[in-house]
Each structure stands twice: as C-alpha cells, then as structure tokens.
Amino acid sequence: MKPEEILRIVDAIHRDKNIDKEIVFQAIEAALVTALQRQYGEESQITIAIDRADGKVTGSRDGVELDTQELSGRIGAQTAKQVIIQKIREAERDAIHDEFEEQIGQMVSGVVARFEGATATVTLGATEAILPRSEQIPGESYHPNERIRATIFEVRKVGSRVKIILSRIRPQLVQRLFEQEIPEIADGVIEIRAISREPGYRSKVAVISSDSRVDCVGACVGVRGNRIKNIVEELGGERIDIVRWSDDLQVLVPNALQPAEVDEVILCQMLGRGIVLVREDQLSLAIGRRGQNVRLASKLCGWDIEIMTREELDQQIERAVTGFSSIEGLDESVAERLVGEGFLSYDDLSVIEPDDLMEMGGLSAEQVDAIVAEAERRAQLAEVAAADERRKQREQERIDKATAEADAAEAAAKQAAGEAAGEVAGDVDAVASGGGSVSDGGA
C-alpha cells in the first residue's frame, strides 16, 4: 500500500466511523503484522510502524529491516484488506462500547424500531439498543416509531457487536427525570439524597435544599403540581412521594412513612432496625397496600422498619422477656437488656454478635454458642408453627369462600323459584279473571 493511500484510508475511517485516527493507525499496523506473519510464518518477530505525518511504512523481521518495496510487494493485498476490515470493526466496536459505557446510569432518548418477542429494539442515533421485558415498567406497552426515554443499564461486547441494554425500572430514571424537570436540582440547590422505587406503582424520593429560602418539597412539586405531574406521566402514572431528607433518623423515618402519622420511633442500633409506633387507625396506612409503604420507607432510610401499635409492642416485649429468660444461661436481667436493644424474637437473638452477648451478660463463649443454638432451634420451630397457621388460615378462607358461594347459589335458586311461583300464580289469577268475565257476559 502506498503512503498516500494509507493516509486516505485513515482519514476516511476517522470521518465516517468517528474513530480516533490513532486507533485506525494501530489497527492497520496490527493488520500488516498479521499479514506478514502469514507470509513469513507465525514464529517470525514482525514489527511495523506507520509515520503519522506522511504515511510511510517501516518494519523489521527478526531484527532485520524490511524495505518499502518488500513490504508493498510481499503483503497479500486481499489478506491485508480482510485483516484491516476486521481490526477496524473491532476498533469501531470498542469506540461504541467506550462511548456508551461512560453513560451507564444516564438517561437517553430513542425511537422504538421493532419488537422481537417482548423485547423492544430502540434506535439511539446510529446505534441500536434493546429494552428487555424485564427492564420495562409493568403494564406499559410501546409502539414502533414511538419515542421513549430510558437509562443505560448495561453495555457489553458480544463478538463484533456492542450490546446496549436499556432500563425503565431503575431508580436512576426517576433521578434523571427530576434533574430534567426541576432546575433547582440541575443547579445543585436541591439535592436528591435517596430514592426507593417499585416501578409502575410507587416511588419515594428524599430531597434536601442547601438554601433555606428554597422549599425542596414545594419546588419539586411545582405550581399546581405541574413539575411532578410531568414526571408521573412519563412513568405511566407511577405514584411519587417527595420526602424531606434529614440526617436524624428520628425525623427521616416519620417523613418516609408519610402520609401516615407516627407517634414514636425507637431505634435499635444493634439490629439496624427502627420500631415505629402508630395508632390503630394509622396502622394500615403506615404499612401500605401489601406492605408497600413501609417497604419503600425502609429502603429509603437504609434501616429495617417494623410498624406496630403500643399494645402490640408491649405484648411482644412481655413474650420476649419470658421466652429469653427460659433459655438456659439467660437470666431475666439479661433478657430485659436484650429486649431493650430491640431483640424481640428468637430469630433476632439467633443473629446476635457473640461478643455483644458475652459483654451484655458476662457469659463465656461456650455459653453464648449454646444460647444462640437454642435460639436458632426455637426460631425454626416458631417458623414451622407460623407456616402451619398460615396454611390453616388459607384452608379456612377457602372453606368460607366455598360456603359463601354455596349460600349465594342457594339464595339465587330460592329467588328464582319464588319468581317462578309468582309467575304461575299470576297466570292462574289471569285465567280466573278472564273466566269470570265470560260468565258475566253469558248471563
């Protein structure tokens, strides 16, 4: 290949494929090395260098310099071309991979091109990405030529191609939408501290303002809710709770459980658990449908949260003290200390750090091991009993349902029978009435 031809190839690939010229030069050098090794043998030590300014090729074989004529004449043109194409494709793949790998977690906008099963192929400029069913918001459907927004979830090389996987279920999508819709977040005045999400259903977003004059929650909601409304619409109607962040868990936990009203938060540091006391009328609201509210609040705060009423807590404390005290090696004072630290079940006690229990009760390592083993045994028995109770409850529910359906069917049958009897009686009355008129007329 002539020097000017090499420079022309490099420049054309650089402009058409948007690949750095240095990568192209290195690819051509590697291609020439491969082509020469096929000519001279794989064991030959071949080096090739291309002058970046004038395109001149120099090289050596086993330390002996090769002249330009030999390089041009001995290289199989077709072989070199094939290797160069392969290397350029690899360079193009690597460039695309590096470009999108830097965007992992960022939001992109693309157009749905086609479907393969439930997987949508999305065009991102000159590149295609996929949105698998597992990364789609439940209940959403997309159509060809529809524009959608998603975050880049994963980028990996697959052979000569780059596989770009998009997602609409990750918390990053909520964050990017907030950054786009709310200027105060983009400017850094308001910061998103945490997000917990169950895609398609509900999200909680904890925010804080660095400027006391800016209400972080009000700014995110917008005038008449217009800002949050745009985000909700993009997420297909997903409910979004905006929570005021606080480094104080005594403040953050009640905020995270809104709209429920919290009476008291008891933090159990050894277990990383917060016991939240609420009134009876707030219990279902704090827990949420299928436990959704407390589950999202736990993710947002980074602590396990257990919701209960004061009466339920008192009952658990009493049961725990009685149960712990019955374990050999644990007296009532140690049991009360354990309960005071938030250990309310055998399952809790089975995961205690041995050093903590040794220090708390002045116990030996052997005693602690025996106590933990007994707690594990009792926890398993309690789990079996709870599973049996759930099974019995499900059976009773099935019986109640079958009984209700039978009663309803019987009532419907009685009603139908009554209506039929009424119709017969009506027909008899009509006949009797008609017969009377005929008799009168005859008289």
C-alpha positions in Angstrom: 0.0 0.0 0.0 1.2 3.4 -0.9 1.7 6.0 1.9 -0.9 8.4 0.5 -3.4 5.5 0.3 -2.9 4.7 3.9 -3.5 8.4 4.9 -6.6 8.5 2.8 -7.9 5.3 4.4 -7.2 6.6 7.9 -8.9 9.9 7.2 -12.0 8.3 5.6 -12.5 5.9 8.5 -11.9 8.7 11.0 -14.7 10.8 9.4 -17.1 8.1 8.6 -16.9 6.0 11.7 -15.9 8.7 14.2 -12.9 6.6 15.3 -9.8 8.3 16.6 -7.0 8.4 13.9 -4.5 6.8 16.3 -6.8 3.8 16.8 -7.0 3.4 13.0 -3.2 3.6 12.6 -2.7 1.0 15.3 -5.3 -1.2 13.6 -3.6 -1.0 10.2 -0.2 -1.7 11.8 -1.7 -4.8 13.6 -3.2 -5.9 10.3 0.1 -5.6 8.4 1.9 -7.6 11.2 -0.7 -10.3 10.8 -0.5 -10.4 7.0 3.4 -10.6 7.1 3.3 -13.4 9.7 1.1 -15.3 7.3 3.8 -14.8 4.7 6.9 -15.5 6.8 5.5 -17.8 9.5 3.9 -17.2 12.9 7.3 -17.7 14.6 8.7 -14.6 12.9 9.1 -11.5 15.0 7.5 -8.8 12.9 7.3 -5.1 13.8 5.5 -2.4 11.7 5.4 1.3 12.2 3.5 3.9 10.1 4.6 7.5 10.1 1.6 9.5 11.3 2.5 12.5 9.1 3.4 11.1 5.7 2.0 7.5 5.9 5.4 5.9 5.2 5.6 2.2 6.4 8.7 0.8 8.0 9.2 -2.6 9.6 11.5 -5.4 10.5 11.5 -9.2 10.6 13.6 -10.9 13.3 15.5 -7.7 13.7 16.3 -7.2 10.0 14.8 -4.1 8.5 12.4 -4.6 5.6 12.5 -2.3 2.7 9.4 -0.5 1.4 9.3 -2.4 -1.8 9.3 -5.7 0.0 6.5 -4.5 2.3 4.4 -3.4 -0.6 5.2 -6.5 -2.7 5.1 -9.3 -0.3 1.9 -8.4 1.6 -1.1 -10.2 0.2 -3.4 -7.3 -0.6 -6.6 -9.3 0.0 -5.3 -10.7 3.3 -4.3 -7.3 4.5 -7.6 -5.8 3.5 -9.5 -8.5 5.4 -7.4 -8.1 8.5 -7.7 -4.3 8.3 -11.5 -4.5 8.0 -11.6 -6.8 11.0 -9.4 -4.6 13.0 -11.5 -1.5 12.1 -14.7 -3.3 13.1 -13.1 -4.1 16.4 -12.0 -0.5 16.8 -15.5 0.7 15.9 -17.0 -1.7 18.4 -14.6 -0.6 21.1 -15.3 3.1 20.4 -19.1 2.5 20.7 -18.5 0.4 23.8 -16.4 3.1 25.5 -18.9 5.9 24.5 -21.9 4.2 26.0 -20.1 2.7 28.9 -19.4 6.2 30.1 -23.2 6.8 30.0 -24.3 4.0 32.2 -26.9 5.3 34.6 -27.6 8.3 32.3 -30.9 8.9 30.6 -31.1 8.7 26.8 -34.0 9.2 24.3 -34.6 6.9 21.4 -37.2 5.6 19.0 -38.7 2.2 19.1 -37.7 0.4 15.9 -39.1 -3.1 16.2 -40.0 -5.9 18.6 -38.5 -9.3 19.0 -41.0 -11.1 21.3 -41.4 -8.8 24.3 -38.0 -7.1 23.7 -38.1 -3.7 22.1 -35.2 -2.6 19.9 -34.6 1.2 20.3 -32.6 3.3 17.9 -30.1 5.7 19.6 -28.8 7.8 16.7 -26.7 5.4 14.6 -26.7 2.7 17.3 -29.3 0.2 18.4 -30.1 -0.8 22.0 -32.6 -3.2 23.5 -35.2 -2.7 26.2 -36.0 -6.2 27.6 -39.3 -7.1 29.1 -37.6 -7.4 32.5 -36.5 -3.8 32.3 -39.9 -2.4 31.2 -42.3 -0.8 33.6 -45.1 -3.3 34.3 -48.2 -2.6 32.3 -46.5 -0.3 29.8 -46.7 -1.0 26.0 -44.7 0.6 23.3 -45.3 1.1 19.6 -42.9 1.3 16.6 -41.7 4.9 15.9 -42.7 5.9 19.5 -40.1 8.0 21.3 -39.2 6.7 24.8 -36.7 7.7 27.5 -34.7 5.2 29.5 -31.4 4.8 31.3 -28.5 2.9 30.1 -28.3 -0.1 32.3 -25.5 -2.3 30.9 -23.0 -2.2 28.0 -21.0 -5.2 26.9 -19.1 -6.6 23.9 -20.7 -9.5 22.2 -18.4 -10.8 19.4 -18.0 -7.9 16.9 -21.0 -6.0 18.2 -21.9 -4.0 21.3 -24.9 -4.9 23.3 -26.6 -1.9 25.0 -29.3 -2.7 27.4 -31.8 0.0 28.5 -33.9 0.1 31.6 -37.0 2.0 32.7 -37.3 0.3 36.1 -34.2 1.6 37.8 -34.2 4.4 40.4 -31.8 6.3 38.1 -34.6 7.1 35.7 -36.6 8.8 38.4 -33.5 10.8 39.3 -32.7 11.9 35.8 -36.3 13.0 35.2 -36.2 15.1 38.4 -32.9 16.6 37.2 -34.5 17.4 33.8 -37.8 18.8 35.1 -36.6 20.6 38.2 -34.0 23.4 37.6 -33.1 23.7 41.3 -31.8 20.1 41.2 -29.8 20.6 38.0 -28.3 23.8 39.6 -27.4 21.9 42.7 -29.6 24.0 45.1 -31.7 20.9 45.8 -30.1 17.5 46.2 -31.7 14.1 45.9 -30.3 12.1 48.8 -32.1 8.8 48.3 -34.7 7.0 46.1 -36.6 3.8 46.6 -38.8 2.5 43.9 -41.3 -0.2 42.9 -41.6 0.6 39.2 -45.1 1.2 37.9 -46.5 1.5 41.4 -44.8 3.9 43.7 -41.5 5.7 44.4 -40.2 7.7 47.3 -37.7 10.5 46.7 -35.8 12.1 49.6 -34.6 15.7 48.8 -32.8 18.4 50.8 -32.2 22.1 50.0 -28.9 23.9 50.5 -30.7 27.2 50.5 -33.1 27.8 53.4 -35.1 30.1 51.2 -35.9 27.2 48.8 -38.6 24.7 49.9 -37.2 21.5 48.5 -40.6 19.7 48.5 -42.5 22.6 47.1 -40.0 23.2 44.3 -40.2 19.5 43.3 -44.0 19.5 43.2 -44.2 22.8 41.3 -47.1 25.2 40.9 -50.3 23.2 41.0 -48.2 20.1 40.8 -47.1 20.7 37.2 -43.5 19.6 37.7 -44.2 16.3 39.4 -47.1 15.7 37.0 -44.8 15.6 34.0 -42.6 13.0 35.8 -45.6 10.9 36.8 -46.9 10.9 33.2 -43.5 9.8 31.9 -43.6 6.9 34.3 -47.0 5.8 33.3 -48.9 7.1 36.3 -46.5 5.8 39.0 -47.2 7.5 42.3 -44.3 9.6 43.7 -43.9 10.6 47.3 -41.5 13.5 47.8 -39.8 13.2 51.3 -37.9 15.9 53.1 -34.5 14.4 54.0 -32.9 14.6 57.4 -29.7 13.0 58.8 -31.7 12.4 62.0 -33.5 9.1 61.7 -36.0 10.3 64.3 -37.1 12.9 61.7 -36.4 10.9 58.5 -38.4 7.8 59.4 -41.7 9.6 60.1 -41.1 11.7 56.9 -40.5 8.5 54.9 -43.7 6.9 56.2 -46.0 9.8 55.2 -48.9 10.1 54.8 -49.2 8.0 57.9 -48.9 9.8 61.3 -46.2 8.4 63.5 -46.3 8.5 67.4 -42.8 7.3 68.2 -39.7 5.9 66.6 -37.5 3.5 68.6 -34.1 2.9 67.1 -32.4 -0.4 67.7 -28.8 0.3 66.9 -27.5 -3.3 67.3 -30.0 -4.6 64.8 -30.2 -1.6 62.5 -34.0 -1.6 63.0 -36.5 1.1 63.7 -39.7 0.2 65.6 -42.3 2.7 64.7 -45.4 3.1 66.9 -48.6 4.3 65.4 -52.2 4.5 66.4 -54.6 1.7 65.4 -56.3 3.8 62.8 -52.9 4.6 61.2 -51.6 1.1 61.1 -52.8 0.0 57.6 -51.8 3.4 56.2 -48.3 3.2 57.6 -47.9 -0.4 56.3 -49.5 0.4 52.9 -51.0 -2.0 50.4 -49.2 -5.3 50.6 -46.6 -3.6 52.8 -45.5 -1.2 50.1 -45.3 2.0 52.1 -43.1 0.5 54.9 -41.0 -1.4 52.4 -40.2 1.7 50.4 -39.6 3.7 53.6 -37.1 1.0 54.8 -35.2 1.2 51.5 -35.1 5.0 51.6 -33.8 5.2 55.2 -31.5 2.2 54.9 -33.0 0.6 58.1 -35.4 -2.2 58.7 -38.7 -0.6 59.8 -41.3 -2.5 61.8 -44.7 -1.0 62.3 -46.8 -1.8 65.4 -49.1 -0.3 67.9 -48.2 0.4 71.5 -50.3 -2.6 72.7 -48.5 -4.9 70.2 -45.1 -3.7 71.3 -46.0 -4.3 75.0 -47.2 -7.8 74.2 -44.0 -8.6 72.2 -41.8 -7.3 75.0 -43.6 -9.5 77.5 -43.4 -12.6 75.3 -39.7 -11.9 74.5 -38.6 -11.4 78.2 -40.5 -14.6 79.2 -39.1 -16.6 76.3 -35.5 -15.4 76.6 -35.5 -16.0 80.4 -36.5 -19.6 79.7 -33.2 -20.2 77.8 -30.6 -21.8 80.0 -27.8 -19.3 80.7 -30.0 -16.2 80.3 -31.5 -14.6 83.4 -34.3 -12.1 83.4 -32.0 -9.1 83.7 -30.1 -10.0 80.6 -33.3 -10.8 78.8 -34.6 -7.3 79.6 -31.4 -5.8 78.3 -31.8 -7.7 75.1 -35.3 -6.6 74.7 -34.2 -3.0 75.4 -31.8 -3.3 72.5 -34.7 -4.3 70.2 -34.3 -8.1 70.3 -38.0 -9.2 70.3 -37.9 -12.7 68.9 -35.8 -15.9 68.8 -34.9 -15.1 65.2 -33.4 -11.8 66.4 -31.5 -13.5 69.1 -30.1 -16.1 66.7 -28.2 -13.5 64.7 -26.7 -11.5 67.6 -23.0 -10.9 67.6 -21.4 -13.3 70.1 -19.1 -10.6 71.5 -22.1 -8.4 72.2 -23.9 -11.1 74.1 -20.8 -12.0 76.0 -20.3 -8.4 77.1 -24.0 -7.9 77.9 -24.4 -11.0 80.1 -20.9 -11.7 81.3 -21.0 -15.0 79.5 -18.4 -17.4 78.2 -18.0 -18.2 74.5 -19.4 -21.7 75.2 -22.5 -20.3 76.9 -23.1 -17.9 74.1 -22.8 -20.6 71.5 -25.3 -22.7 73.4 -27.7 -19.8 73.7 -27.5 -18.9 70.0 -28.0 -22.6 69.0 -31.1 -22.8 71.2 -32.4 -19.5 69.8 -32.0 -20.9 66.3 -33.8 -24.1 67.2 -36.7 -22.2 68.7 -36.8 -19.8 65.8 -37.2 -22.8 63.4 -40.0 -24.2 65.5 -41.7 -20.8 65.5 -41.3 -20.6 61.7 -42.9 -24.0 61.3 -45.8 -23.1 63.6 -46.3 -19.9 61.7 -46.3 -21.7 58.4 -48.8 -24.2 59.7 -51.0 -21.4 61.0 -50.9 -19.7 57.6 -51.9 -23.0 55.9 -54.8 -23.4 58.3 -55.9 -19.8 57.6 -55.8 -20.3 53.9 -57.8 -23.5 54.2 -60.4 -21.7 56.4 -60.6 -18.9 53.8 -61.2 -21.5 51.1 -63.9 -23.1 53.2 -65.5 -19.7 53.9 -65.4 -18.8 50.3 -67.0 -22.1 49.2 -69.6 -21.8 51.9 -70.4 -18.2 50.8 -70.7 -19.3 47.2 -73.0 -22.2 48.1 -75.2 -19.9 50.2 -75.3 -17.4 47.3 -76.3 -20.2 44.9 -79.0 -21.4 47.2 -80.3 -17.9 47.7 -80.4 -17.4 44.0 -82.2 -20.7 43.5 -84.8 -19.8 46.1 -85.2 -16.4 44.5 -85.6 -18.0 41.0 -88.1 -20.5 42.5 -90.1 -17.7 44.1 -90.2 -15.7 40.9 -91.4 -18.8 39.0 -94.1 -19.4 41.6 -95.2 -15.8 41.4 -95.4 -16.1 37.6 -97.6 -19.2 37.9 -99.8 -17.6 40.4 -100.2 -14.6 38.1 -101.2 -16.8 35.2 -103.8 -18.6 37.4 -105.2 -15.2 38.5 -105.4 -14.0 34.9 -107.2 -17.2 33.8 -109.6 -17.0 36.7 -110.3 -13.3 36.0 -110.9 -14.0 32.3 -113.3 -16.8 33.0 -115.4 -14.6 35.3 -115.9 -12.1 32.6 -117.1 -14.7 30.1 -119.7 -16.0 32.6 -120.9 -12.4 33.2 -121.2 -11.8 29.5 -123.1 -15.1 29.0 -125.6 -14.1 31.8 
